[in-house]
Amino acid sequence: MQSRAGADACETGPLIYTKVPTMSKREQGRVLAIQTLYQWDLRGEEFSDQADDFLSESTQDPEVYFFARELTFGTWQFREQADAWIRRAAAHWDMTRMAAVDRNVLRLAIYEMLGRTDIPARVAIDQAIELAKRFGAGESGAFVNGILDHVMREALPDLANSHGKDRADRQPQAQDPVGEHDAAADI
């Protein structure tokens, strides 16, 4: 079957061209970050030396590369805190049994919500739901939405209770999702 322009017929009927929505550079960066985080999560620390090469070989656009790189490395460094929030919100789920795509979409979104101030929390949630629908299983979007809604209600209660616009200059609650945090243990 050869495709030709216009309304030419093919073996199964007329060709119908639909406009494929283009992704913004930030959306492209998130997709690339999820692909990289997924590999890193499954392959472990051995992938850390290859992550940047994977990112740079996956796009020719410097803006997409740098945004994906910020998200990937920021999320990976923030993953222990993100995992604590996920465990708290998904109390009856074992992190190791959670789908790797869902786990990394959640990590990325929680990093964007709590580890950065330049991305509105609702944007991070909406983007995470779309990523989960695109790369996850049938119920992934709803699962991710439920977990992130729980995190937002606990970590950003003023935002969760407001009906106004999300603000990028929000300040997350300075609380440890698993209880008291010993800063000296991080040294």
N, C-alpha and C positions, 0 to 999 in steps of 0.2 A: 504494500500500500504506500503510495507516494502522496505526500501532501503538497498541494498547490494553493496558490493565493485565491482569495475570493470565495465564491459559492460553488466551486467545482465539486462534483460528486466524487465520492470514493466508494469502496465496496460496501460500506455500511450505511451510506447515506451522505447527505451534504455535510461538508466540513463546517463546523461552527466554531468560530473563534471567540473565546471569552477573554476579556481583559483580566490579566493576572494582577492582583494588587501588588504594588511594589512596597517593599519594606523600607522603612527609614533606616538610616545608618545605625541608629541606636538599636533598632530591632534586629538588624543584621549582627550587630555586636553581641546582643544577648544570645542569639542562636549559636553563634560561634563559641561564646563562653560556655553555654550548656553542653555543647559537643565536647569541649575540652575538659570541663569538670567531670563529665560522665566517664571519659577515658581515664582521667586521673583517679577518680574514685574506684574504678574497677582494676586498674593496673597498679595502683599504689604509688609509693614514693619514687619508684623507678622511672615513672613518667615525668617527674618534676623537671628533669633535665631536657625533656623533649617537648614540654608544654609550649614554650615560647616559639620553638620551631614550627610546631603544629599550627599555632595561631598565625604566624607570619606566612606560612605556605598556603593558608586557607583563604586569604583575601589579598587583593592588590590595593585596596583602599586604606590609606594610612589612618583615616578617622575611625573606620570600623575596627582595624587592628588595635589601635590604642585604647578604644573604649572596651573592646573584648578583653584585652590584656588587663586593664584596670579591674574589670569585673571578675575575671578568672582568678587572678592572684589575690585580689582583695577577698573574694569569697573563700578561697582555699585557706587563707590565714584566719578568717573569721569563722571557719566551719565548726570549731568546738562550741563557740557561743551559739551559733545557729542551731547546731544539733541539740543543745540544751533546751532551746526554745521549742524545737520540734518535739522532743521527748515530753516536754511539759504539756504541749497542746495535743499531742497524740498519745495520751497516757496508756492506751491499750494496744499500741503498735510497737513492735520491736523494730528498731531502726534497720537492723540487718535484713529483715524480711520485707521492708518497704522497697518498692521498685526503685532502682537506681536513678531513673529519670526523675521520678517524683521527688526523691530525696535531694537531688541536686538542683532542681527547680526551686524547691523550698529554701535550700541554703542560699541560692542566689537572691531570691526575693527578700529573705530576712536580712541579708547583708545590705541590700539596697535600702530597705526600710530603716534599719537600725545602725548600720555602719557608715552610711553616707547621708549628707543633708541636701545634696543637689538633685535628688530624685524623689518626687512626692510619693508617699507610701501607697496611695491608691493607684498610681501609675505602676509601681512595682508589682502590686497585687494583680492588676489587670494584665500586665505583660506575663506574669507567671502563669496565670490561668490559660492564656493563649499558648504559651510554650508547653504546658502540660497537655492541653488538648492536641497540639500538633505532634508531640513526641511520645506522649504517654498512652496509657490504656484508656478504655472508654470512660471510666469514672475518674480519671486523673484530674480533670479540671475541677470537678466538685470537691474532690479530696483536698487539693491544693488550696482552693478557696476557703474551705472550712478551717484548715490549719492556720492559714495566714490571717483570717478574720480573728481567730482566737489570739494569735500573737499581737495583732494590732490593738485589740481590746485591752490586753494586759500591759503591753509595752508603751503604747501611745493612746492612753485612755481619752485624753482631750480630743484627739483627732477622731477616734472611733465614735465618740458621742456627739460630734459636731455634724451638722448638716450642711455646713458651708464648704468652701473650697479648701482643698488640701494645700498646705503651705510647705514649701521646700525648706523653710528655715525652722522647722519643728525641732524640738529637742527630745530624744527618747528618754524615758524614765531610766534613771541610773540604778537599775535593780538587776540582781543576778537571778536568772530564771530557776536556778536549782537551790537557791538559799544563799547563805553567806558565802562570799568569795574571798579567799585568802590571796591577796595580791602577792605576798611573799612567795607563794607556791609557784608563781609564774616565772620567777627569776631563775 
